[in-house]
Amino acid sequence: MQLKEVKFPGTDFDFKPKSHYELGEKLNMLDFDLATKTTGSRFVFVKNKLALLERALSNFMLDTHVNQNQEFYLI
């Protein structure tokens, strides 16, 4: 049985794309080493602008739902 190969527009690069963890470490936005030393497990610390982006997205979600009179739970 032969599967059909599907190509998505914009996925042909003239370079080898890097993984998210390679980019995160190179851009100083993810710290796997410190997280492993701290937790002893496979966690990651998000830092700098990526941490600010994650917080902004969380705040946006909370503000949107609270303003729409949705119930709010903190877990």
N, C-alpha and C positions, 0 to 999 in steps of 0.2 A: 504494500500500500504506500503510495506517495502522497505526502501532504503538500498543499499549495503554499508557497512562500508569499507572504503578504508584506509589501513595503509601504510604510507610512510616509506621507510627504514631510520633507524637512529632516529625515533621519539619515541621509547620506552626508557624512562629514569627510572632509579632507584631512582629518586627524583622528586619533583614537580617543573617544570620549572617556573622561575619568568618572569614577564612581562617586557617590555623594560623600562617602567618608574620606576619600582622597582630597576632594575639593574642600571639605570642611576643615581638615587638618592644615592644608596648604594655606587657606585663607585665615587661619587662626580663629575659627569659629566653633570648632569641635575639639574637645580634649578627651581622648580615649584613655591615655596613660594615667592622668590624674584621677579620672573616674574609676579606673580599675584599682589603683592604689587605695582609693577612699572606700569603695564599696566591695572590692574583692570579686566583682562580677562583671558582666558584659554591658555595663551602662556607659553613657556618654554625658559629658558636661557640655551644655550649649552655652556659648559665651559671646561677648561683644555684640555686633550688630544683629547676628542671628538670634541671640537671646532677646534683644529688644523687639525684633520682628515677631517672635513667638508670643511675647507678652502683649504686644499690640493686637495681634489676632485674637488672643484670649479675651482681652478687654473689649474688643469690638463685638465678639459673640455675646459676652455677658451684657453689655449695654443694649444690644439689639433685642435680646430676649426679655430683659427686665423692662425696657421701655414698651414692649408689646404686652405687658401685664402677664407674662409667662411666670410660672412658678420657678423659684430659684432654689437650687440645692447646692450645698458645698460638700463635696465628698472627700 
